[in-house]
């Protein structure tokens, strides 16, 4: 009897160990792979912050390089970056919160909310189309590039998300900056701001590589619409964001499911990852029997990545303030893509080990 009892709990603790420490047994190997990548001698070194967490707890972090290249000021964990299109999931949450309150309908034409727009497509384009980049809008004063809802935009659209921010201003009666501020306060994100909110104190300088190989300081990294690509944040706050969003603290289950589901037709040939499926404000990858939710971000002088793996509750956050070869995104996102491969491989091994442990339990 005692032997059966001990065996049962021995198996239980093995399962618990594997599930809670996905980076456990080969942690040193996992760290060394990333360290070797970012510490290799090259003319284009990594300059940024990497944070990997599980269940909200940091499993790996690395800070390399400078917040100010001219002054050689070392980066710090509380430094803030312009997060590019990672901003879109924040906007999507604000839209869906308005939807949950009954202030807007996802499939209603946007003319209902923005009657001042005069183009005929305002009677056809819906909030859903804006959220999924399937509207075809190329400019506010021009016809759509294709039949609304028939395909993903030829070029990734920031205009749609700017319109979404204007819609939530109408439905909420608050500025988009105020809506954002209240959301960040609710999450406990003390280092994340709408760019019009000048409270950010630790924004690093962003640099872009010129054709001659020299780096120049981007004096205006806020050229994209805030709702589409200009929020300011840091690695710690993005980790907090992931925990709040995934734990159901920001959206009810029905709205969260809509946001994180592959939307019909919202498929893009992505320059980094190939065929890519979109939900609302995020990409959704289910390859290798593993769900990956999140987004990359690009702004003048800044390259970012924020992905979440719900099966293991793992966050991967990478923020960099040097844009190498801005005309070749594969090279621009080199470090991000390689680190993502390392993390995915580790999680695949973890999932396989967990499956083997479960099978062993069943056989026993």
C-alpha positions in Angstrom: 0.0 0.0 0.0 2.8 2.4 0.9 4.7 1.5 -2.2 1.7 2.3 -4.4 1.2 5.6 -2.5 4.8 6.6 -2.9 4.8 5.6 -6.6 1.7 7.7 -7.3 3.1 10.8 -5.7 6.5 10.3 -7.3 4.9 10.4 -10.7 2.8 13.4 -9.7 5.9 15.4 -8.7 7.8 14.4 -11.9 4.8 15.8 -14.0 4.7 18.9 -11.9 8.5 19.4 -12.3 8.3 19.1 -16.1 5.3 21.4 -16.5 6.5 24.1 -14.2 10.1 24.2 -15.3 9.9 24.1 -19.1 13.4 25.5 -19.3 14.6 23.2 -16.5 16.7 20.2 -17.3 18.6 21.8 -20.1 18.4 25.4 -18.8 22.1 25.9 -19.1 22.1 24.7 -22.7 19.1 26.9 -23.5 20.8 30.0 -22.0 24.1 29.3 -23.7 22.4 29.1 -27.1 21.0 32.6 -26.7 24.1 34.0 -25.1 26.2 32.6 -27.9 24.0 34.2 -30.5 23.9 37.7 -29.0 27.5 37.8 -27.8 29.1 36.6 -31.0 31.5 39.1 -32.5 29.9 40.9 -35.5 29.8 44.3 -37.1 26.0 44.4 -36.3 25.7 43.4 -32.6 22.5 42.9 -30.7 21.6 46.0 -28.8 18.6 45.6 -26.6 16.7 43.6 -23.9 15.5 40.0 -23.9 13.0 38.7 -21.3 11.6 35.2 -21.2 9.1 34.3 -18.5 6.9 31.4 -17.4 3.8 31.9 -15.3 4.9 35.6 -15.1 8.2 34.7 -13.5 11.4 35.5 -15.3 13.4 32.5 -16.5 15.9 34.3 -18.6 16.8 37.9 -19.1 19.7 39.7 -20.9 20.5 43.3 -21.3 23.1 44.1 -24.0 24.3 47.4 -25.4 23.4 51.1 -25.0 20.4 53.4 -24.6 22.5 56.2 -26.0 25.2 55.1 -28.4 27.0 58.5 -28.5 27.3 58.7 -24.7 27.8 54.9 -24.3 25.0 54.8 -21.7 24.3 51.2 -20.8 20.8 49.9 -21.2 18.8 49.1 -18.1 15.8 46.8 -17.5 13.5 49.8 -16.9 14.4 51.5 -20.2 11.4 52.1 -22.5 11.1 51.5 -26.2 8.7 52.3 -29.0 7.0 49.0 -29.5 5.6 49.3 -33.1 2.8 47.0 -34.0 2.7 45.3 -30.6 0.5 48.4 -30.0 -2.2 47.0 -32.1 -3.2 44.3 -29.5 -3.7 47.1 -27.0 -6.0 48.9 -29.4 -7.9 45.7 -30.1 -8.5 45.2 -26.4 -9.8 48.7 -26.0 -12.2 48.1 -29.0 -13.4 44.8 -27.6 -14.0 46.4 -24.2 -16.3 48.9 -25.9 -17.9 46.0 -27.6 -18.5 44.2 -24.3 -20.2 47.4 -23.0 -22.5 47.4 -25.9 -21.1 50.7 -27.2 -20.3 49.3 -30.6 -20.9 46.4 -32.9 -18.1 44.6 -34.7 -20.0 44.0 -37.9 -21.6 47.5 -38.2 -20.4 49.9 -40.9 -18.0 52.5 -39.6 -20.2 55.3 -41.0 -22.3 54.8 -37.9 -19.4 56.0 -35.8 -17.5 58.3 -38.1 -20.2 60.1 -40.2 -17.8 62.8 -41.3 -16.0 60.4 -43.6 -17.5 60.8 -47.1 -16.2 57.9 -49.1 -18.7 55.2 -50.1 -16.7 52.5 -48.4 -17.7 53.8 -45.0 -21.1 52.0 -45.6 -19.3 48.7 -46.2 -16.2 48.7 -44.1 -16.9 47.4 -40.6 -14.9 47.4 -37.3 -14.2 43.7 -37.9 -12.6 44.6 -41.3 -10.4 47.3 -39.6 -9.3 44.9 -36.9 -8.3 42.2 -39.4 -6.7 44.4 -42.1 -9.3 43.3 -44.6 -10.8 46.7 -45.5 -8.7 47.7 -48.5 -8.4 51.4 -47.4 -5.3 53.0 -48.9 -6.2 56.6 -48.0 -9.2 58.3 -46.5 -9.9 60.2 -49.7 -9.6 57.3 -52.1 -11.6 54.2 -53.0 -10.6 50.9 -51.5 -7.9 48.8 -53.3 -10.2 45.7 -53.5 -13.6 44.5 -52.5 -14.0 45.1 -48.8 -13.6 41.9 -46.8 -12.3 39.8 -49.7 -8.7 39.6 -48.7 -5.9 40.9 -46.4 -4.6 44.4 -47.3 -1.7 44.3 -49.8 0.4 46.3 -47.4 0.1 46.1 -43.7 -2.4 48.8 -42.6 -1.9 51.4 -39.9 -4.8 53.5 -41.2 -7.3 51.0 -40.0 -6.1 51.0 -36.5 -6.0 54.8 -36.4 -9.7 54.8 -37.4 -10.4 52.3 -34.6 -8.9 54.7 -32.1 -11.2 57.5 -33.4 -14.2 55.2 -33.1 -13.5 54.3 -29.5 -13.1 58.0 -28.7 -16.6 58.5 -30.0 -18.1 55.5 -28.2 -16.4 56.0 -24.9 -16.4 59.8 -24.8 -12.7 59.8 -23.8 -9.6 60.5 -25.7 -7.6 57.5 -26.9 -4.7 58.6 -24.8 -7.0 58.6 -21.7 -8.5 55.2 -22.5 -5.0 53.8 -22.8 -3.8 55.4 -19.6 -6.7 53.9 -17.7 -6.1 50.5 -19.2 -2.4 50.6 -18.2 -3.2 51.7 -14.7 -5.6 48.8 -14.4 -2.9 46.4 -15.4 -0.3 47.9 -13.1 1.9 48.9 -16.1 3.7 51.9 -14.8 6.1 52.2 -17.7 3.7 52.1 -20.6 2.3 55.2 -22.3 0.5 56.7 -25.2 3.1 58.9 -26.9 1.0 62.0 -26.2 1.3 61.3 -22.5 4.8 62.8 -21.8 5.2 61.0 -18.5 7.7 58.5 -19.9 11.1 59.2 -18.5 13.3 56.3 -19.7 12.8 56.2 -23.5 16.0 55.1 -25.2 17.3 56.6 -28.4 16.4 54.7 -31.6 18.9 54.3 -34.4 18.6 53.2 -38.0 21.4 52.0 -40.3 22.1 54.0 -43.4 23.2 52.6 -46.8 26.8 53.4 -45.9 26.5 51.3 -42.8 26.5 54.2 -40.3 23.9 54.5 -37.6 21.8 57.6 -37.3 19.6 58.7 -34.4 15.9 58.7 -35.4 14.6 62.1 -34.1 10.9 61.1 -34.7 10.1 57.5 -33.8 6.5 58.3 -33.4 5.6 58.7 -37.1 3.1 55.8 -37.0 -0.4 56.4 -35.5 -0.3 55.6 -31.8 -3.0 53.0 -32.0 -1.1 51.2 -34.8 2.5 51.4 -33.7 3.7 54.1 -31.3 3.0 53.1 -27.8 6.0 53.3 -25.4 6.7 50.4 -23.0 9.4 48.2 -21.5 10.1 44.5 -21.2 8.7 44.2 -17.6 5.5 45.9 -18.5 4.9 43.8 -21.6 5.3 40.7 -19.4 2.6 42.2 -17.1 0.4 42.8 -20.1 0.7 39.2 -21.3 -0.3 38.0 -17.8 -3.3 40.3 -17.6 -4.6 39.5 -21.1 -4.1 35.8 -20.9 -5.5 35.5 -17.4 -8.8 37.0 -18.5 -8.4 40.2 -16.5 -9.0 42.5 -19.6 -11.7 40.7 -21.6 -14.5 38.2 -21.0 -14.0 34.7 -22.4 -16.2 35.3 -25.5 -14.4 38.5 -26.6 -11.0 37.0 -25.8 -11.8 34.0 -28.0 -12.7 36.3 -30.9 -9.4 38.2 -30.4 -7.3 35.0 -30.4 -9.0 33.1 -33.1 -7.9 32.9 -36.7 -10.3 35.1 -38.6 -11.5 33.9 -41.9 -9.6 35.4 -44.8 -7.2 37.3 -42.5 -4.1 35.6 -43.9 -0.9 37.4 -44.9 2.3 36.4 -46.7 4.5 37.7 -43.9 8.1 38.8 -44.9 9.4 37.0 -41.8 7.2 34.0 -41.1 5.5 33.2 -44.4 1.8 32.4 -44.3 0.5 34.1 -41.2 -3.0 34.1 -39.7 -4.4 37.0 -37.8 -6.9 37.5 -35.1 -7.6 40.9 -33.7 -4.4 42.9 -33.3 -2.2 39.7 -33.1 -0.9 36.8 -35.2 -1.9 33.2 -34.4 0.5 30.4 -35.1 -0.5 26.8 -34.4 2.4 24.9 -36.1 4.1 22.0 -34.3 0.9 21.5 -32.2 1.9 24.6 -30.3 0.0 27.9 -30.0 1.9 31.1 -30.5 0.0 34.4 -30.0 1.5 37.9 -30.4 3.2 40.3 -32.7 6.4 41.8 -34.0 6.9 45.5 -34.0 8.8 48.0 -36.2 9.1 51.7 -35.7 11.8 54.1 -36.8 14.8 53.1 -34.8 13.1 50.2 -32.9 12.5 46.5 -33.5 10.4 44.5 -31.1 8.8 41.1 -30.5 6.2 39.9 -28.0 4.9 36.3 -28.2 3.0 34.2 -25.7 2.7 30.4 -25.7 -0.4 29.6 -23.7 0.2 25.8 -23.2 3.3 26.6 -21.1 2.3 30.1 -20.1 5.6 31.4 -21.6 6.3 34.9 -22.8 9.1 35.9 -25.1 9.8 39.6 -25.3 12.7 41.2 -27.3 13.2 45.0 -27.5 16.0 46.5 -29.6 16.8 50.1 -30.4 18.9 49.6 -33.5 17.4 48.9 -36.9 19.9 47.1 -39.1 19.2 47.0 -42.9 15.7 48.5 -42.6 14.9 47.6 -46.2 15.4 43.9 -45.5 13.1 42.8 -42.6 14.6 39.3 -42.4 18.0 40.9 -41.6 16.4 43.6 -39.4 14.7 40.9 -37.3 17.7 38.5 -37.4 18.2 38.2 -33.7 14.5 38.1 -32.9 13.9 35.3 -35.4 16.8 33.2 -34.2 15.9 33.6 -30.5 12.3 32.7 -31.4 13.6 29.5 -33.0 15.6 28.6 -29.9 12.5 29.2 -27.7 10.2 27.2 -29.9 12.6 24.3 -30.1 12.9 24.2 -26.3 9.1 24.3 -25.9 8.7 21.5 -28.4 11.1 19.4 -26.4 9.2 20.2 -23.2 5.9 19.3 -24.8 7.3 16.0 -26.0 8.7 15.2 -22.6 5.4 16.1 -21.0 3.6 13.8 -23.4 6.0 10.9 -22.7 5.5 11.4 -19.0 1.7 11.3 -19.4 2.0 8.2 -21.5 4.2 6.6 -18.8 1.6 7.4 -16.2 -1.2 5.8 -18.3 0.9 2.6 -18.9 1.6 2.4 -15.2 
